[in-house]
Amino acid sequence: MNTESQIQKPLMIGLTGGIASGKSVVARYLESLGAVLIDADQLSREVVAKGTEGLAEIAEVFGRDILTENGDLNRPALGALIFADEQKREALNSIVHPRVRAESARRIAEAPRGSVIVQDIPLLVETGQAKNFDKVLVVQAPLEERIRRMVEDRGMTRDAALSRIEAQASDAERAEVADVVLDNSTTIESLLEQVDDFWNQHVVEYLETSKTRSQGA
């Protein structure tokens, strides 16, 4: 009999890491292995796109100067504003985070039964979401390497890069909630090998069990 108790619940994996740690590389690789990827950064852009209620609320709170001439969100201006002011950052989060969570929940509900769902959440630790996942993956990279990437790849100043990093949780705080810490201090190949190890140790058995239950249902 095909009952709810026989159907495997999705395996929920929370993925996080500091800015420029290499988290996006891990997210894309997990997706290539078969996971359903829900990218909080992407959703945070969608929920404040032009014409959304989210963008209207941001303009109301921060002023219409935060919009471009075309009516889009001026992200550099907003970023400079919130990373220098914790209260303003919290005000923005109170607008964006509930909408992102609602959209994440909708996509999770639509995922096939027995899915491996990876939620890529930069502020997973800061927003206290670790408890929501079966496994938490944390990507870490050396501070100076992260700063170099932000300066060379994103055109930021060193001070701006440090400001972004300091606005997030520390490596120690992320490691405290991690089931697995991925070390991105050497090569991409090494990083992906660690992802393979995680997948083989923590995901393959779940997928095999899910397949068996589906066939027996």
N, CA and C of each residue as an Amber inpcrd file, in Angstrom:
protein
   651
   0.8460000  -1.1910000   0.0000000   0.0000000   0.0000000   0.0000000
   0.8860000   1.2470000   0.0000000   0.5070000   2.2360000  -0.7840000
   1.2780000   3.4600000  -0.8750000   0.7690000   4.4580000   0.1530000
   1.3380000   4.4320000   1.3380000   0.9160000   5.3350000   2.4010000
   1.9490000   6.4250000   2.5780000   1.5460000   7.5080000   3.2650000
   2.4740000   8.6040000   3.4960000   3.7040000   8.1520000   4.2840000
   3.5040000   7.1830000   5.2090000   4.6170000   6.7340000   6.0450000
   5.6620000   5.9750000   5.2390000   5.2280000   5.4200000   4.0720000
   6.1560000   4.6530000   3.2540000   6.9460000   5.5330000   2.2900000
   6.5160000   6.7540000   2.1160000   7.1470000   7.6400000   1.1520000
   8.2690000   8.4200000   1.8190000   9.4200000   8.3400000   1.2230000
  10.5910000   8.9890000   1.7930000  10.4510000  10.5100000   1.7610000
  10.6730000  11.1330000   2.9040000  10.7030000  12.5860000   2.9440000
  11.9680000  13.0710000   2.2490000  11.9500000  14.2870000   1.7300000
  13.1710000  14.7960000   1.0900000  14.3130000  14.9010000   2.0830000
  15.5220000  14.7000000   1.6000000  16.7100000  14.9200000   2.4120000
  17.0660000  16.3950000   2.2900000  17.0290000  17.1040000   3.3970000
  17.2400000  18.5510000   3.3900000  18.6810000  18.8730000   3.7800000
  19.3950000  19.5100000   2.8720000  20.7820000  19.8970000   3.0980000
  20.8830000  21.4140000   3.0720000  21.4230000  21.9770000   4.1330000
  21.6830000  23.4050000   4.1700000  23.1290000  23.6620000   3.7850000
  23.3380000  24.5240000   2.8200000  24.6830000  24.8540000   2.3430000
  24.9530000  26.3220000   2.6360000  26.0830000  26.5920000   3.2840000
  26.4300000  27.9820000   3.5780000  27.9310000  28.1670000   3.5720000
  28.3250000  29.4190000   3.6690000  29.7400000  29.7760000   3.6580000
  29.8420000  31.2790000   3.4900000  30.9460000  31.8360000   3.8940000
  31.1350000  33.2700000   3.7740000  31.2360000  33.7200000   2.3330000
  31.0500000  35.0070000   2.1210000  31.1710000  35.5680000   0.7850000
  32.5380000  35.2400000   0.1940000  32.5370000  34.7980000  -1.0810000
  33.7550000  34.4390000  -1.8190000  34.4720000  33.2180000  -1.2580000
  33.7330000  32.3490000  -0.5660000  34.3360000  31.1270000  -0.0310000
  34.3550000  29.9890000  -1.0420000  33.5470000  30.1080000  -2.1060000
  33.4410000  29.0330000  -3.0910000  32.1480000  28.2610000  -2.9770000
  31.2100000  28.7860000  -2.2390000  29.9380000  28.1030000  -1.9940000
  29.1520000  27.8490000  -3.2830000  29.1910000  28.8080000  -4.2010000
  28.4410000  28.6500000  -5.4480000  28.9690000  27.4940000  -6.2870000
  30.2650000  27.2710000  -6.2430000  30.8570000  26.1370000  -6.9580000
  30.3090000  24.8260000  -6.4000000  30.2370000  24.7480000  -5.0860000
  29.6980000  23.5500000  -4.4370000  28.2270000  23.3720000  -4.7780000
  27.4750000  24.4540000  -4.7590000  26.0440000  24.3770000  -5.0580000
  25.7990000  23.8260000  -6.4550000  26.5220000  24.3590000  -7.4310000
  26.3400000  23.8980000  -8.8140000  26.7440000  22.4350000  -8.9660000
  27.7880000  22.0350000  -8.2550000  28.2230000  20.6440000  -8.3590000
  27.2010000  19.6990000  -7.7330000  26.6550000  20.0680000  -6.5930000
  25.6170000  19.2480000  -5.9690000  24.4080000  19.1200000  -6.8880000
  24.0780000  20.2020000  -7.5720000  22.9710000  20.1510000  -8.5240000
  23.2830000  19.1810000  -9.6520000  24.5360000  19.1680000 -10.1120000
  24.9320000  18.2640000 -11.1950000  24.8700000  16.8040000 -10.7540000
  24.9970000  16.5720000  -9.4410000  24.9150000  15.2090000  -8.9110000
  23.4650000  14.7390000  -8.7720000  22.5260000  15.6630000  -8.9190000
  21.1160000  15.2760000  -8.8770000  20.2860000  15.9650000  -7.8180000
  20.8860000  16.8590000  -7.0530000  20.1320000  17.5650000  -6.0250000
  19.2460000  18.6390000  -6.6480000  18.1540000  18.9290000  -5.9610000
  17.3180000  20.0780000  -6.3120000  17.9040000  21.2780000  -5.5800000
  18.3440000  22.2670000  -6.3250000  19.0090000  23.4270000  -5.7390000
  18.0410000  24.5850000  -5.5820000  17.9960000  25.1220000  -4.3670000
  17.2250000  26.3270000  -4.0930000  18.2120000  27.3780000  -3.6150000
  18.4330000  28.3870000  -4.4330000  19.4710000  29.3930000  -4.2150000
  18.8450000  30.6340000  -3.5760000  19.1480000  30.8680000  -2.3100000
  18.5550000  31.9940000  -1.5970000  18.9720000  33.3260000  -2.2010000
  20.2060000  33.4230000  -2.7020000  20.6450000  34.6650000  -3.3400000
  19.7960000  34.9770000  -4.5610000  19.5530000  33.9420000  -5.3700000
  18.7360000  34.1420000  -6.5650000  17.3110000  34.5310000  -6.1850000
  16.7740000  33.8470000  -5.1930000  15.4180000  34.1710000  -4.7540000
  15.3470000  35.5900000  -4.1930000  16.4070000  36.0040000  -3.4920000
  16.4000000  37.3470000  -2.9050000  16.3760000  38.4140000  -3.9870000
  16.8820000  38.0900000  -5.1600000  16.7910000  39.0180000  -6.2810000
  15.3830000  39.0110000  -6.8760000  14.8210000  37.8280000  -6.9750000
  13.4980000  37.7020000  -7.5900000  12.4160000  38.3980000  -6.7650000
  12.5140000  38.3080000  -5.4370000  11.4330000  38.8550000  -4.6070000
  11.4910000  40.3800000  -4.4870000  12.5840000  40.9890000  -4.9820000
  12.6520000  42.4550000  -4.9940000  12.8760000  42.9670000  -6.4150000
  12.4650000  42.1790000  -7.3990000  12.5720000  42.6050000  -8.7860000
  11.5920000  43.7560000  -9.0530000  11.8100000  44.4240000 -10.1420000
  10.9550000  45.5530000 -10.5220000   9.4890000  45.1250000 -10.5620000
   8.6430000  45.8960000  -9.9150000   7.2100000  45.6160000  -9.9160000
   6.7270000  44.7410000  -8.7820000   7.6400000  44.2530000  -7.9260000
   7.2210000  43.3880000  -6.8220000   6.8500000  44.1970000  -5.5830000
   6.0830000  43.5510000  -4.7080000   5.7520000  44.1730000  -3.4310000
   7.0080000  44.3790000  -2.5910000   7.9550000  43.4570000  -2.7210000
   9.1950000  43.5700000  -1.9630000   9.9540000  44.8370000  -2.3020000
  10.0580000  45.1540000  -3.5890000  10.7700000  46.3590000  -3.9910000
  10.0230000  47.6080000  -3.5470000   8.7090000  47.5680000  -3.6180000
   7.9160000  48.7200000  -3.1810000   8.1420000  49.0000000  -1.6950000
   8.2430000  47.9390000  -0.9020000   8.4650000  48.1200000   0.5260000
   9.8680000  48.6560000   0.8020000  10.8630000  48.1940000   0.0490000
  12.2270000  48.7120000   0.2070000  12.2650000  50.2120000  -0.0940000
  11.6010000  50.6150000  -1.1640000  11.5780000  52.0290000  -1.5320000
  10.8780000  52.8600000  -0.4630000   9.8550000  52.2770000   0.1510000
   9.1370000  52.9860000   1.2100000  10.0200000  53.1700000   2.4410000
  10.8020000  52.1420000   2.7770000  11.6360000  52.1910000   3.9830000
  12.9030000  53.0010000   3.7670000  13.5570000  52.8120000   2.6220000
  14.8670000  53.4230000   2.3940000  14.8180000  54.6660000   1.5040000
  13.6740000  54.9460000   0.9290000  13.5530000  56.1080000   0.0490000
  13.7100000  55.7290000  -1.4050000  13.0900000  56.4980000  -2.2710000
  13.0980000  56.1720000  -3.6990000  14.4610000  56.4100000  -4.3460000
  15.3680000  57.0550000  -3.6310000  16.7240000  57.2330000  -4.1550000
  17.4470000  55.8990000  -4.2800000  16.8920000  54.8540000  -3.6520000
  17.5090000  53.5440000  -3.7020000  17.1670000  52.8200000  -5.0020000
  16.3560000  53.4710000  -5.8560000  15.9750000  52.9060000  -7.1490000
  16.7720000  53.5620000  -8.2700000  16.9820000  52.8170000  -9.3410000
  17.6090000  53.3760000 -10.5310000  16.5850000  54.1860000 -11.3090000
  17.0400000  54.8600000 -12.3560000  16.1260000  55.6380000 -13.1960000
  15.0710000  54.7500000 -13.8340000  15.4040000  53.4810000 -14.0480000
  14.4600000  52.5490000 -14.6700000  13.5110000  51.9100000 -13.6720000
  13.7050000  52.2280000 -12.3860000  12.8110000  51.6740000 -11.3780000
  13.2670000  50.3550000 -10.7930000  14.4950000  49.9280000 -11.1460000
  15.0580000  48.7170000 -10.5580000  15.7550000  49.0660000  -9.2400000
  16.0870000  48.0470000  -8.4710000  16.8250000  48.2580000  -7.2380000
  18.2730000  48.6080000  -7.5600000  18.7590000  49.6710000  -6.9600000
  20.1600000  50.0660000  -7.1130000  20.9680000  49.2910000  -6.0760000
  21.4570000  48.1550000  -6.4680000  22.1000000  47.2530000  -5.5210000
  23.4000000  47.8020000  -4.9200000  24.2720000  48.4210000  -5.7230000
  25.4800000  48.9840000  -5.1130000  25.1620000  50.0420000  -4.0530000
  24.1820000  50.8880000  -4.3350000  23.8200000  51.9300000  -3.3740000
  23.2230000  51.3190000  -2.1090000  22.3750000  50.3230000  -2.2870000
  21.7760000  49.6690000  -1.1270000  22.8330000  48.9320000  -0.3260000
  23.7400000  48.2520000  -1.0170000  24.7910000  47.5100000  -0.3300000
  25.6640000  48.4100000   0.5210000  26.0420000  49.5550000  -0.0500000
  26.8700000  50.5020000   0.7100000  26.1330000  51.0070000   1.9370000
  24.8300000  51.1460000   1.8090000  24.0150000  51.6710000   2.9030000
  23.8890000  50.6690000   4.0450000  23.5460000  49.4210000   3.7100000
  23.2320000  48.4600000   4.7710000  24.4630000  47.8740000   5.4320000
  25.5630000  47.7300000   4.6900000  26.7400000  47.1250000   5.3010000
  27.4530000  48.0870000   6.2510000  27.0590000  49.3260000   6.2140000
  27.6320000  50.3040000   7.1470000  26.7270000  50.5520000   8.3460000
  25.5570000  49.9210000   8.3570000  24.5680000  50.2120000   9.3940000
  23.7780000  48.9440000   9.7250000  24.0170000  48.3910000  10.8980000
  23.3810000  47.1260000  11.2640000  21.8640000  47.2400000  11.3230000
  21.3390000  48.3670000  11.8180000  19.8880000  48.5310000  11.9110000
  19.2450000  48.5460000  10.5320000  19.8910000  49.2060000   9.5930000
  19.3550000  49.2300000   8.2370000  19.4420000  47.8500000   7.5920000
  20.5060000  47.1380000   7.9010000  20.6430000  45.7760000   7.3730000
  19.5250000  44.8850000   7.9140000  19.2180000  45.0300000   9.1840000
  18.1300000  44.2510000   9.7760000  16.7820000  44.6380000   9.1820000
  16.6090000  45.9160000   8.8850000  15.3640000  46.3670000   8.2670000
  15.1860000  45.7430000   6.8860000  16.2840000  45.6950000   6.1250000
  16.2220000  45.0630000   4.8010000  15.9240000  43.5750000   4.9290000
  16.6050000  42.9270000   5.8660000  16.3790000  41.4870000   6.0540000
  14.9290000  41.1800000   6.4060000  14.3110000  42.0630000   7.1760000
  12.9170000  41.8400000   7.5820000  11.9630000  41.9280000   6.3950000
  12.3970000  42.5980000   5.3440000  11.6020000  42.6760000   4.1220000
  11.8630000  41.4780000   3.2160000  13.1360000  41.1490000   3.0520000
  13.5240000  40.1440000   2.0640000  13.3740000  38.7100000   2.5710000
  13.8400000  38.4390000   3.7900000  13.9050000  37.0530000   4.2630000
  12.5560000  36.3340000   4.3160000  11.4920000  36.9500000   4.8240000
  10.2050000  36.2300000   4.8210000   9.7420000  35.8520000   3.4220000
   9.9940000  36.7190000   2.4660000   9.5840000  36.4320000   1.0840000
  10.4260000  35.3060000   0.4830000  11.7130000  35.3100000   0.8040000
  12.5830000  34.2440000   0.3090000  12.1720000  32.9040000   0.9160000
  11.8650000  32.9030000   2.1960000  11.4660000  31.6530000   2.8510000
  10.1530000  31.1290000   2.2880000   9.2270000  32.0240000   2.0040000
   7.9480000  31.5980000   1.4420000   8.1350000  30.9790000   0.0610000
   8.9760000  31.5900000  -0.7570000   9.2360000  31.0500000  -2.0890000
  10.0180000  29.7390000  -2.0060000  10.9450000  29.6460000  -1.0580000
  11.6750000  28.3890000  -0.8480000  10.7100000  27.2740000  -0.4760000
   9.7900000  27.5610000   0.4280000   8.8130000  26.5530000   0.8670000
   7.9550000  26.0820000  -0.3040000   7.6000000  27.0080000  -1.1680000
   6.7860000  26.6400000  -2.3290000   7.5580000  25.6900000  -3.2460000
   8.8260000  25.9770000  -3.4640000   9.6190000  25.1350000  -4.3610000
   9.9050000  23.7720000  -3.7410000  10.0900000  23.7400000  -2.4350000
  10.2930000  22.4620000  -1.7540000   9.0480000  21.5950000  -1.8940000
   7.8920000  22.2160000  -1.7210000   6.6290000  21.4730000  -1.8330000
   6.4300000  20.9060000  -3.2350000   6.9790000  21.5890000  -4.2400000
   6.8210000  21.1440000  -5.6210000   7.8670000  20.1120000  -6.0450000
   8.9120000  19.9180000  -5.2370000   9.9700000  18.9650000  -5.5990000
   9.4270000  17.5400000  -5.5800000   9.9370000  16.6680000  -6.4590000
   9.5010000  15.2650000  -6.4610000   9.7680000  14.6140000  -5.1140000
   8.9190000  13.6790000  -4.7390000   9.1280000  12.9560000  -3.4830000
  10.4520000  12.1900000  -3.5480000  11.1170000  12.1420000  -2.4070000
  12.3950000  11.4510000  -2.3620000  13.5450000  12.2780000  -2.9050000
  13.3430000  13.5760000  -3.0520000  14.4030000  14.4410000  -3.5870000
  15.4650000  14.7360000  -2.5350000  16.6510000  15.0350000  -3.0200000
  17.6940000  15.6370000  -2.1890000  17.6390000  17.1280000  -2.4760000
  17.2830000  17.9070000  -1.4760000  17.1010000  19.3430000  -1.6640000
  18.2360000  20.0890000  -0.9760000  18.9680000  20.8660000  -1.7560000
  20.0550000  21.6900000  -1.2270000  19.5870000  23.1400000  -1.2120000
  19.5590000  23.7320000  -0.0380000  19.2420000  25.1450000   0.0790000
  20.5300000  25.9210000   0.3170000  20.8920000  26.7140000  -0.6680000
  22.0930000  27.5410000  -0.6170000  21.7140000  28.8480000   0.0710000
  22.1380000  28.9950000   1.3390000  21.7120000  30.1290000   2.1610000
  22.9380000  30.8180000   2.7480000  23.3400000  31.9570000   2.2110000
  24.5200000  32.6450000   2.7400000  24.4080000  32.9720000   4.2310000
  23.2200000  33.3570000   4.6830000  23.0350000  33.7670000   6.0780000
  22.3360000  32.6830000   6.8990000  22.6150000  31.4320000   6.5970000
  21.9800000  30.3220000   7.3130000  22.2290000  30.4110000   8.8140000
  23.4700000  30.6780000   9.1960000  23.8210000  30.7550000  10.6160000
  23.2100000  31.9960000  11.2510000  23.3480000  33.1230000  10.5620000
  22.8710000  34.3910000  11.1050000  21.3640000  34.3830000  11.3500000
  20.6350000  33.6320000  10.5330000  19.1810000  33.6010000  10.6580000
  18.6800000  32.3820000  11.4310000  19.5910000  31.6300000  12.0290000
  19.2070000  30.5310000  12.9070000  18.4830000  29.3910000  12.2320000
  18.8560000  29.0670000  10.9910000  18.1280000  28.0400000  10.2440000
  18.7800000  26.6590000  10.2670000  19.9050000  26.5070000  10.9310000
  20.6240000  25.2270000  10.8910000  19.7470000  24.0590000  11.3370000
  18.8980000  24.3070000  12.3090000  18.0580000  23.2390000  12.8610000
  17.0270000  22.7130000  11.8610000  16.8340000  23.4140000  10.7600000
  15.8310000  23.0190000   9.7770000  16.3270000  21.9500000   8.8120000
  17.5980000  21.5450000   8.9330000  18.1870000  20.6700000   7.9270000
  18.6680000  19.3510000   8.5140000  18.6380000  18.3210000   7.6520000
  19.1810000  17.0220000   8.0450000  20.7080000  17.0800000   8.1040000
  21.2940000  17.8290000   7.1910000  22.7440000  18.0050000   7.1480000
  23.0530000  19.4600000   6.8170000  24.0940000  19.9730000   7.4450000
  24.5600000  21.3270000   7.1420000  25.9870000  21.2380000   6.6050000
  26.1760000  21.7820000   5.4030000  27.4790000  21.8360000   4.7470000
  27.9990000  23.2640000   4.8200000  29.2370000  23.4160000   5.2490000
  29.8490000  24.7450000   5.3200000  31.1090000  24.7550000   4.4610000
  31.2270000  25.7610000   3.6030000  32.4180000  25.9340000   2.7760000
  33.2680000  27.0270000   3.4000000  34.5580000  26.7430000   3.5920000
  35.4550000  27.7380000   4.1730000  36.6910000  27.9200000   3.2950000
  37.1710000  29.1470000   3.2660000  38.3980000  29.4830000   2.5430000
  39.1680000  30.5140000   3.3600000  40.4810000  30.5990000   3.1980000
  41.2800000  31.5590000   3.9670000  40.8220000  32.9980000   3.7170000
  40.8910000  33.7920000   4.7560000  40.4320000  35.1730000   4.6870000
  41.0900000  35.9450000   3.5530000  42.4130000  35.8760000   3.4540000
  43.1080000  36.6560000   2.4380000  42.7440000  36.2180000   1.0170000
  42.4840000  34.9380000   0.8590000  42.0700000  34.4510000  -0.4600000
  40.6850000  34.9770000  -0.8070000  39.7990000  35.0300000   0.1650000
  38.4610000  35.5640000  -0.0700000  38.5330000  37.0460000  -0.4360000
  39.3780000  37.7780000   0.2760000  39.5340000  39.2070000  -0.0270000
  40.0910000  39.3790000  -1.4470000  41.0800000  38.5620000  -1.7950000
  41.6610000  38.6520000  -3.1410000  40.5890000  38.4290000  -4.2070000
  39.7540000  37.4250000  -4.0280000  38.6930000  37.1420000  -5.0000000
  37.7290000  38.3180000  -5.1210000  37.3840000  38.9130000  -4.0030000
  36.4290000  40.0210000  -4.0180000  37.0210000  41.2560000  -4.6860000
  38.3000000  41.4690000  -4.4780000  38.9620000  42.6180000  -5.0880000
  39.1750000  42.3930000  -6.5820000  39.7070000  41.2140000  -6.9450000
  40.0620000  40.9580000  -8.3410000  38.8580000  40.5640000  -9.1940000
  37.9640000  39.7690000  -8.6390000  36.8390000  39.2640000  -9.4380000
  35.6160000  40.1660000  -9.3860000  35.4540000  40.9180000  -8.2880000
  34.2410000  41.7200000  -8.1270000  34.5200000  43.2180000  -8.1210000
  35.7850000  43.5820000  -8.2530000  36.1300000  44.9880000  -8.3430000
  35.9280000  45.7820000  -7.0660000  35.9580000  45.1100000  -5.9230000
  35.7510000  45.7870000  -4.6560000  37.0690000  46.2770000  -4.0800000
  37.0050000  47.2600000  -3.2270000  38.1950000  47.6750000  -2.4880000
  38.4100000  46.6980000  -1.3400000  39.6090000  46.6960000  -0.7950000
  39.8910000  45.8120000   0.3380000  38.9900000  46.1570000   1.5290000
  38.8150000  47.4420000   1.7890000  37.9710000  47.8510000   2.9110000
  36.5280000  47.3990000   2.7140000  36.0310000  47.5250000   1.4890000
  34.6570000  47.0940000   1.2080000  34.5250000  45.5850000   1.3850000
  35.5390000  44.8480000   0.9340000  35.5110000  43.3950000   1.0810000
  35.4870000  42.9950000   2.5510000  36.3390000  43.6180000   3.3440000
  36.3740000  43.3260000   4.7790000  35.0480000  43.6700000   5.4450000
  34.4320000  44.7620000   5.0140000  33.1500000  45.1640000   5.5750000
  32.0950000  44.1080000   5.3210000  32.0790000  43.5680000   4.1140000
  31.1080000  42.5110000   3.7850000  31.3610000  41.2640000   4.6210000
  32.6130000  40.8940000   4.7490000  32.9660000  39.6940000   5.5070000
  32.5870000  39.8530000   6.9820000  32.8970000  41.0140000   7.5390000
  32.6360000  41.2480000   8.9610000  31.1460000  41.3530000   9.2780000
  30.3370000  41.6100000   8.2550000  28.8930000  41.6960000   8.4590000
  28.2550000  40.3100000   8.5540000  29.0200000  39.2750000   8.2270000
  28.5120000  37.9080000   8.2720000  29.0460000  37.1780000   9.5040000
  28.5330000  35.9700000   9.7060000  29.0200000  35.1260000  10.7970000
  30.4900000  34.7860000  10.5730000  31.1670000  34.4140000  11.6470000
  32.5760000  34.0280000  11.5500000  32.6990000  32.5720000  11.1080000
  33.8860000  32.1850000  10.6840000  34.1330000  30.7840000  10.3270000
  33.8350000  29.8670000  11.5110000  34.2090000  30.3010000  12.7140000
  33.9800000  29.4780000  13.9050000  32.4950000  29.2880000  14.1620000
  31.7130000  30.3290000  13.9560000  30.2650000  30.2290000  14.1690000
  29.6250000  29.2960000  13.1500000  30.1060000  29.3260000  11.9250000
  29.5680000  28.4020000  10.9160000  29.9890000  26.9630000  11.2210000
  31.2410000  26.7900000  11.5930000  31.7370000  25.4400000  11.8790000
  30.9800000  24.7990000  13.0310000  30.5120000  25.6200000  13.9480000
  29.8100000  25.1080000  15.1230000  28.5130000  24.3940000  14.7540000
  27.8610000  24.8080000  13.6730000  26.5890000  24.1910000  13.2800000
  26.7620000  23.1890000  12.1380000  27.9910000  23.0430000  11.6370000
  28.2370000  22.2110000  10.4600000  28.2670000  20.7300000  10.7990000
  27.7030000  19.9380000   9.9090000  27.9340000  18.4950000   9.9470000
  29.2120000  18.1620000   9.1920000  29.4620000  18.9240000   8.1350000
  30.6800000  18.7500000   7.3430000  31.1970000  20.1270000   6.9470000
  32.5060000  20.3380000   7.1400000  33.1610000  21.5690000   6.6870000
  34.0080000  21.2320000   5.4700000  33.7680000  21.9340000   4.3730000
  34.5280000  21.7420000   3.1450000  35.6420000  22.7850000   3.0870000
  36.8670000  22.3210000   2.9080000  38.0400000  23.1880000   2.9180000
  38.3860000  23.6120000   1.4940000  38.1890000  24.8970000   1.2060000
  38.5000000  25.4110000  -0.1260000  39.7530000  26.2790000  -0.0770000
  40.8100000  25.7290000   0.4840000  42.0620000  26.4840000   0.6100000
  43.0760000  26.1320000  -0.4690000  42.7680000  25.1150000  -1.2890000
  43.7530000  24.7240000  -2.3110000  43.1450000  24.8270000  -3.7150000
  42.6700000  23.7140000  -4.2620000  42.1780000  23.7090000  -5.6460000
  40.6940000  23.3740000  -5.7090000  40.0770000  23.7360000  -6.8320000
  38.6750000  23.3770000  -7.0640000  38.5220000  21.8620000  -7.0860000
  39.5070000  21.1820000  -7.6660000  39.4460000  19.7190000  -7.7340000
  39.3840000  19.1130000  -6.3370000  40.1850000  19.6410000  -5.4380000
  40.1810000  19.1580000  -4.0590000  38.8400000  19.4250000  -3.3950000
  38.2890000  20.6030000  -3.6520000  36.9850000  20.9510000  -3.0800000
  35.9050000  19.9890000  -3.5590000  35.8860000  19.7140000  -4.8430000
  34.8540000  18.8380000  -5.3930000  35.0310000  17.3890000  -4.9420000
  36.2700000  16.9860000  -4.7080000  36.4960000  15.6440000  -4.1450000
  35.8640000  15.5280000  -2.7620000  35.9350000  16.5990000  -1.9860000
  35.3000000  16.6050000  -0.6620000  33.7790000  16.5330000  -0.7830000
  33.2500000  17.1820000  -1.8130000  31.8030000  17.1080000  -2.0490000
  31.4120000  15.6760000  -2.4180000  32.2260000  15.0400000  -3.2600000
  31.9660000  13.6360000  -3.6140000  31.9510000  12.7590000  -2.3620000
  32.9040000  12.9790000  -1.4740000  32.9660000  12.1990000  -0.2350000
  31.6940000  12.4100000   0.5880000  31.2740000  13.6500000   0.7050000
  30.0360000  13.9430000   1.4370000  28.8570000  13.2350000   0.7910000
  28.7470000  13.3100000  -0.5190000  27.6230000  12.7040000  -1.2360000
  27.6020000  11.1860000  -1.0160000  28.7630000  10.5680000  -1.1310000
  28.8340000   9.1130000  -0.9730000  28.5250000   8.6760000   0.4590000
  28.9350000   9.4550000   1.4280000  28.7580000   9.0760000   2.8290000
  27.3660000   9.4020000   3.3740000  26.7500000  10.4710000   2.8670000
  25.5250000  10.9620000   3.4850000  24.2930000  10.9500000   2.5810000
  24.4880000  10.8070000   1.2730000  23.3550000  10.9600000   0.3620000
  23.0140000   9.6720000  -0.3820000  24.0250000   8.9270000  -0.7810000
  23.7860000   7.7440000  -1.6180000  22.8420000   6.7550000  -0.9290000
  23.0590000   6.4940000   0.3460000  22.1860000   5.5560000   1.0600000
  20.7410000   6.0410000   1.0620000  20.5500000   7.3380000   1.2600000
  19.2030000   7.9000000   1.2310000  18.5500000   7.6670000  -0.1250000
  19.2770000   7.9160000  -1.2070000  18.7310000   7.7540000  -2.5470000
  18.3770000   6.2920000  -2.8310000  19.2290000   5.3900000  -2.3670000
  18.9510000   3.9640000  -2.5780000  17.7140000   3.5360000  -1.8040000
  17.5880000   4.0180000  -0.5770000  16.4060000   3.7040000   0.2300000
  15.1580000   4.2880000  -0.4020000  15.2570000   5.5060000  -0.8870000
  14.1180000   6.1560000  -1.5320000  13.6800000   5.3990000  -2.7600000
  14.6380000   4.9380000  -3.5550000  14.3190000   4.1760000  -4.7570000
  13.6500000   2.8610000  -4.4010000  14.1520000   2.1970000  -3.3600000
  13.5670000   0.9240000  -2.9440000  12.1280000   1.1020000  -2.4620000
  11.8980000   2.1460000  -1.6960000  10.5400000   2.4120000  -1.1990000
   9.6000000   2.7290000  -2.3520000  10.0880000   3.4880000  -3.3210000
   9.2590000   3.8500000  -4.4650000   8.8740000   2.6230000  -5.2810000
   9.8210000   1.7010000  -5.4460000   9.5430000   0.4930000  -6.2090000
   8.6020000  -0.4520000  -5.4740000   8.6780000  -0.3930000  -4.1160000
   7.8390000  -1.2810000  -3.3260000   6.4720000  -0.7220000  -3.0090000
   6.2810000   0.5570000  -3.3470000   5.0050000   1.2200000  -3.0140000
   3.8870000   0.7460000  -3.9110000
